[in-house]
Each structure stands twice: as C-alpha cells, then as structure tokens.
C-alpha cells in the first residue's frame, strides 16, 4: 500500500487555481480550500475537497500551503491579515508555495515579511505556473520552481502532481519568477501579434480561415497564434484567457524592467494595447479582443471573412507578406527577451527548454534560437535574413544596405493604404534597421 499523501491547503480557486486544486484532489491529496468567493469553495467541495472559512483555519493541520491568488497584494492579505492571515497558524517548517505570477522583487519582499513576523522557519518556494485552465485540470502545467533544494525536495510530490514539465531554476528564491517573466515577454508579444496579423489579413480582403491555415504552418506561427486565432474566427467559442490576466503579467514585466533600466519596446507596445482594451471595457473578455483595436467599427471582420468568404479578387496584401511581418516580430522579440534573460542571470539553455515547450513558443524561436545565442542575440546571425527583407520589399536583387533601409517598406505602404496601423511590425522594422544598417 502506498503511503498516505500529505494534506494541502489551497488558496485561490480561479480558473487555473480550481483546476490545480481539483487535480490534487483527484490524485489523492486531501485538499482544504479557501477563496474569497464562497461558491468556488463549494465547487471544490463537490469534487472531494474540504472547505475552510479563513486562511488561518485552512493551514492549521497541514504542512503545505499553495497560494494561487491573482496578485501579490492578495497574497499579503492571505498571509498577514491580522484577523485571518495564515502565517500565524502555519505549522513550524511548513512549506509555502507561491504559484501565482508575481515580480521577482515581490518574492524578496515576501521573504522579508516572513522574517519580520518571526516565521523564517516557513519554507518559502517560488513556483509560478504556466499552461492555462485546461492543463491545470489535467496536471500538465509547466512549473518554474526555485528555492532551497531541500525545501523543493519536500514539496516535490505536490509540484510533480500538478505538472508535466517541472523545472528547477537555479539561483535561489526569485529564479522561478524571473523565468516566468521571460516566458511572458514572448507570450505577451505573441498574443498581440496574432491580433495584428489577423486584423491585417481581414482588412486586406483575404479569406481569414485560409490565411490562418497557412500562417499556422509557417515561420511566422506561434503557439499563441494557433491557440487564439480560432476564437477570432468563431467568436461563439468560450473565452480562453481574459485580457486582465495578460495585462497583469505584462505590467509585472514592465515594472521589473524599469527597476533594471532596461527597455523592451515590443513588450511595452503590447502593454499599451492591453491597456487600451481595458479602457474600452474588455478586460474580462478573451485576450484575442485585441484584434478589434485594428479594425475600428468592424469588430467581427475576421469572423466575417472566414468560412464562406471567397476573398477579394485582388487582395491588397498576400499571406506571404503577412507571414514575413510575423516572422520579423518573432525574431525581434527573441533579441529583446533573451538579452534581458541574460541581464537577470537566467541560464539561456534552460530558458530555451522552458519557452519551446510552453505557450510562449514560436516557429522562429525554435528554428533560430541557437544561432542567435551564439552571436549575442543579433539578427545578423539568422541564415537568409536578407532574403526575408527581399520578400518584404518584393525584390530578390537588392543590395544589403538598400534592403536594410527598405525593411517592410512594401508591407508598410500597403498597410498605410488600408489605413491599418502596424504597431509591433513597425517596432520590429526599427530593430532590423538598427542592427543591420
């Protein structure tokens, strides 16, 4: 007979948190659940969990607390609230697993708060997760775990149960959050670029289903593109992930880069787009709603140009040109994100494994990562980079410097004729020009 599994307190039963907690229950872990929204607790009780009326009650008889609340402020309330906070009742040497996406600096602050509360015995672990609600429910998340090795060993059965990819990020506490931050640079840019590309396809008069089918197989594709565009093509599908979630994650990144005096132009522009969606009242809608920003007054144009739409006899932009724009953005974000990865001290080979097996992956990332890694993440290391420009300007006979000056000029002119804004593509174009002039 296998030994009994350790009871776990679980706080934060949102879409992902509920999936994680319910999977622990199904896997034989006794789970005591807390959430500020009582119906979420009732839902977990219905699948075999137990309810706690406060965080303090939840942790009294367990050695593990998994914290999956939305924001660091929520975690602070959960742990340190004078009337109901968990910290005062946690067992000696209990493990505290922070699985929420928070800033690396927040982990440092949390450790200090534990010391101030004279609870330095608590084993703090920084373990952000990635993968969405579906993978949470199946126990197939990616988890980026950091902390003291012995403490990670103690929590390993719980982390292993919730994941199919469990990474130990070197460097101590905060390493997990740094790795998640780098991954979310790719995710945040790729979500926005999926909207920019599909909005352009619709405005150019292409059949958007056909454009998606072809683009999803080429160098411009990404995991986010393949995952999010079906919702643009068929808005009746249930939302996958809300604008509010990626907006929060991107805000954590921009806060962190300011602390390091570092710039990520593509990510910063993506944050502006998510903020614009929020200002429009779309924060709870699926994050593919970004595409509406590119088609003012025609919010369903991508869906309308799918299926039975035959396309214009002479579309004003080709699928291949859109693919080149997408590829350019994905290459430029590798340059941005991996330079910041090195600045944070995260092993780049580990980051390749993380991103290529998670939602931040792209065809360009897996294809060109190693070449760019050998040349300080510069675009010049990419085979055929001049051919890419040649396709963008519609010529196969331009000289190196002429192509550099004309990067995306053809696509830009066509987009301008359409009245179409090319937010991310224009930033990528400048990156190409700066590096290859």
Secondary structure as UniProt FT lines:
FT   STRAND          8..11
FT   HELIX           15..26
FT   TURN            27..28
FT   STRAND          31..34
FT   HELIX           38..46
FT   TURN            47..48
FT   STRAND          50..51
FT   HELIX           55..58
FT   TURN            59..61
FT   STRAND          64..67
FT   HELIX           72..80
FT   TURN            82..84
FT   HELIX           87..89
FT   TURN            92..93
FT   STRAND          95..98
FT   HELIX           104..116
FT   TURN            117..118
FT   TURN            120..121
FT   STRAND          123..130
FT   HELIX           132..138
FT   STRAND          141..146
FT   HELIX           149..162
FT   STRAND          163..168
FT   TURN            173..174
FT   HELIX           175..203
FT   TURN            204..205
FT   HELIX           208..215
FT   TURN            216..217
FT   TURN            219..220
FT   HELIX           223..233
FT   TURN            235..236
FT   HELIX           243..259
FT   TURN            260..261
FT   HELIX           265..279
FT   TURN            280..281
FT   TURN            283..284
FT   HELIX           287..294
FT   TURN            296..297
FT   TURN            299..300
FT   HELIX           301..304
FT   TURN            307..308
FT   TURN            313..314
FT   HELIX           319..344
FT   HELIX           348..356
FT   TURN            359..360
FT   HELIX           363..373
FT   TURN            374..377
FT   HELIX           379..381
FT   TURN            383..384
FT   HELIX           385..393
FT   HELIX           400..405
FT   TURN            406..408
FT   HELIX           409..417
FT   TURN            418..419
FT   HELIX           423..436
//
